[in-house]
Amino acid sequence: MVNVPVTTANPEWQTGFLCLLPELKSRLVSAFRSLDGAAREEAVAEAMLHSLIAYVRLNEQQRQGVATAGTLAFYATKRTYVGRPAVGSAKCNDVMSRFGQVRHSVKVLGCEGGWVDALTDTKSAPIPDIVATRIDFRDWFDTLSRRMKKVATDLALGHATAQLAEKYNLSPSRVSQYRRALYESWLRFQNEASLARS
């Protein structure tokens, strides 16, 4: 949630921004038309937030007259394309942040559904063991709750405890408990699977 400062010189700034909103949204959708659906929606939302913050700042300086849908869209589009977040700090050395990816010309490719195969891929194990692990892992994964699946996926993709704590609004110790619970659940599942096979 973003708190936009409301201690502005003109308390009617919301009305002014709402008047600009339809044209602003149209310009932003046009500016990000080359992106696919989800990325376009995210970029438009980020740019809208950049525009809102800029409008509030201009209003505080009593310069809202220079704020047009065109100027706000131009400013917000530039900031969004370079990956600059509207709120929070720009983490230029974090390859998972959009700003870091743009700044260092890095493209991060997701594994999507193939992360289970990537996780269980090894050259040192016999093929039958790899196949059994993949089957067991998918069966075990299906037994988890939706939230635990999300946490397990993020852990498997290498996200840090602090990142997951922030993402899921948990304490770092709770994320560690989840990690332990997943580990114990996997061990229990392996025992049940091996007993079922014998």
N, C-alpha and C positions, 0 to 999 in steps of 0.2 A: 504494500500500500504506500502510495506516495502522498506526502503532505505538501500541498501547494500553499505557500504563505498567503494568508488572507489579510494581512495588515497592509493593504494597498491604499494609495491615495484616493482611488475611485472604487468604492465598494460595488459598483455596477460593472466591474470588469468581466464578470461571467456572461452578462448579456452581450457585450461586445464580442467576446470570443465565440459565443453560440451563433452569432450572426455570420461569422467567418467560417464556421465549421463545415457546412455543406460543400462550399467551393474548395476549402482546404483538403477535405477528405478526397474529393474528386481529383485534385492535383497530385496528392500522395499516391493514390491508387494508380494513376497514370505513370508516375515516376518510378514505381516499383513493379510495373507490368511484366518485366522480364523474369521476375522471380516466380517460383512455383507457388501453389496455393498457400501452404502453411507458412512458408518463408515470407510471402508477400503480406499475409495478415500480420505476422510478427513485426515486419519492417514498418508497415503502416501504423500499427499501434505505438511502436517506439517513436516514430516521427511525430505522431500526434502529441505524445508526451513532451517531446522536445519543443514543439510549437506552443503548447500550453505554458510551459515554464518560461519560454522566451516572451510570450505575450504578457505574463504576469510581471516579469522583470521590466518590460517596457512600460507597463502601466504604473509600476512603482516610481519610475522615473518621469512619469507623466508624458511619455512619448508614444502612447498607443496609436497615435495618428499615423506613424510610419509602419505599423503592423497591418499588412494586407495579407490575404490568403496566399498571394504569389510570393511575397518576401518570406513569410513564415515557412511555406512549403520548400522554398529554395534552401533556406538555412537548415531546416530539419532534415531534408533529404541528404545534404552534404554530410551532416553529422552522423546520420544513420548508416550511410554507405561506408564510411570509414570505421564503423563499428563502435563509435563513441556512445557509451550508455547514457541515457537521460538522467538516471540516478545512480548513485554509487560511484566507485572509482573505476577508472579504465585500467585494466590489468594488461599492460602491453607485453609482459613476458609470460603470460599464461596462454598456452596454445589452445586451450579450450574456450577462451573468451573471444568473441567476434573481433574486438579491437586488436588483440594479439595476432589473430589469424590474418587480418588485413595488413597490419603493420609489418609483419614478417613474411608475408606472402605464403602462408601455410594453409593447406586445405586438409581438414580432418574428415576422414571417411568413417562412417559408422558401420558397425557389423550387422546392424538390424537383427534379424532372426538367426543369423549365422554365428552369433557370439558363442553359442553353446559348442558348436563344432570347433571354433577357434580355441575355446577354453580347454577342450578335451583332446586337441590335436597334439600328438607327440610322436616322435620317431623311435623312441626307445621301448615303448610298450608293444606287445604282440597285438596284431590286428583284432583277434577275437576279444581281447580285453578292452580295446578302444571302442569297439562296437557295443559291447555290453555296458560300458560306462556311459556312452551317449544315450542308449535306450533308458538305462536306469536314471540318468540325470534328468531327462525329459519327464519321465514318470514321476520322479520326486518333485520336480519343479511344478508339475500340475497339481500337486497336493497342497501347495502353499497358498495363503490368502493373497489377494490382489496387492495389498500394501507390501507384504513380504516379498512378492515377486519383483516389485519395483526396487526395493532395497537390495535384494539379491542381485538383480541385473546391474545396478549401479556399483555395487561392490565388485562384481566380476569384471566390470569395465575399468576398474582401478580408481574410482573416485575416493577421495580422502574422507576420513571420518568427519572432519569439520565441514566439508562441503555437503555431506549427506545430512548432518545435523541441521544446517541452515536450510537445505532444500525441503526437508520433511518437518521442520519446526520441532526438532527433538534436541535433547542434550547430547553431547558427544558420548557420554557414558551409556545412554540408551541405544545409540547406534552400535556401540561395542556389544551391548547385550543382544541386539538383533543379530550381529555377526556370530556370536557364540551360539545363539538359538538355532541359526541356520546350520552351523557346523554340527551341532548335536542332532538336529533333525536329519541331516544327511547320513550321519553314522547310524542312527536308528533305522533309517530307510534301507541302508545297505545290509544291515543284519536281517531285516525282514525279507529283503529280496533274496539274500543267500539262503535263508531258511526255506523260502518258497521254492527255490530251485532244487533243493536236496530232497 
